[in-house]
Amino acid sequence: MALLQVDNIHVYYGSIHAVKGVSFEVNEGEIVTLIGANGAGKSTVLNTVSGLLHPRSGSVCFEGKNLHGVPPHKVVEHGLAQVPEGRRIFLQMTVEENLEMGAFTQPGSTIAPGIADVYRRFPRLEERRRQIAGTLSGGEQQMLAMGRALMSRPKLLMLDEPSMGLAPILVEQIFDIIKELHAAGTTILLVEQNARAALNVADRAYVLETGKISLTGTGAELMASDQVQKAYLGG
Amino acid sequence: MSFLSYLITGISLGSIYAIIALGYTMVYGIAKMLNFAHGDVIMVGAYVCFFAMAGLSGQMEAGSLAAAVVPQVAGVLLAMVVCTILGVVIEGLAYKPLRQAPSLAVLITAIGVSWFLQNAAQLLWGAAPKNFTSIVSGAVSLADGTLNISYVTMLTVVTCLVIMVGLTTFIGKGKMGKAMRACSEDKAAAQLMGINVNATISVTFAIGSALAAVAGVLMCSAYPTLMPTTGALPGIKAFTAAVFGGIGSIPGAFLGGLLLGIIETFTKAYISTDLSDAIVFLVLIVVLLVKPSGLLGRFVPEKV
């Protein structure tokens, strides 16, 4: 049984049919990526899994449980965490307060060890722990957003465009961190426009095109595919 | 000495505005709405306290210590409980269904709730003013009797300070308080953290309304005329104070309330009683022209 099973979801914004029957699965221990152009519906899919949006039809099952009707703040308790597009950290709160918010659903005793874990992985955040998050650089903000999501000890970490707006060297760093997290046993669902970087780390990948999945395969297969080469890799 | 006496009166009046303004500013900060019914919750709180005190003092032995303490304490607590429930119910019935609605719809609803409360009060308790018995009587006389400070004045200022410190600590350090700040910044991100945004908004209304009850009792203890419209003007002025200090900012509400009370009192004393409200609002206009975000407010550009 897959950890996350998304089955034929249709999602609308008012009358706009944004996701038109998307199905995919993420197995435990995998890195799965959804790639596609701007507006293909990638973030819509993630927000539907997180419960922020509701599918008009189709289902999202996590560990075999249907998440239908589960409000977003309860989805976290099931072990799903999302690092939203644009990071969406709490800019007026300190770095450490942001991390505490990430552990909102966790028992109080696990917060301090959780924060220590995040600082071990992201030493830069520890240096800036008392700083207001809005003063961090883009790369640091992305680290904070990832650290904050890890605070809920998720079984599945969903990353929405973690490389967006970052300098190439930082993009490389962020992808190194994704690999590390994966090596440490975290299952990851990665949404990216940066197809090359995403396919490089992914076990499996899905190409999303105007609300539908047009292609699927292993990361290496898609990297070699003519269609992907032409459309997303500039080859 | 009269200057000092006016200043003390101003600080006391300002403390009442500050307590009311805190309710406005918290609700605005988290629910992003102006709860124009907030002033009328004050009035309800004062009525509840009035009737509780009247009912209980009849039961007590006249002149006993219990008669001097129990009705007042019970009256304040009951007013806080009733207003807390009222605030949560108003939010749940009137505002929550409009969470996705345009802010103008919410604003009009809030004005509707305000009118509803005033008319309900008139229906229940009549339009004739009641003479509110101060929860503490007496005064201390200083400087050979030239400076009198009533106990109500002292109680008001101390209560305001305690509320200010308590609320700052709660928002700054408490888990719920931090969740409120998170909701205030980004509701979707807060939900992704596992924060129940609706519950957080309810708690905000509960706290704001309990503070409104306290403000109502203190205000009517200092200015004893209680009628269904009693909360309206102080409500508007406290809203002004919240905007003056920077709406959404807790220290801003405190500072705005105090300054407003002091300006109003000095205007009454040295310029004109009739013009005091006009001058208070003039000051607001000038401040907003110079600093549109208010004294301590942050200017946050709308994201497009």
Interface residues (C-beta under 8 A of the other chain):
Chain A: S50 G51 L52 P71 P72 H73 K74 V76 E77 A81 Q82 P84 R88 I89 F90 L91 Q92 M93 E97 E100 M101 G102 F104 T105 R148 A149 S152
Chain B: K175 K178 A179 R181 A182 E185 D186 A188 A189 A190 Q191 L192 M193 G194 I195 N196 V197 R298
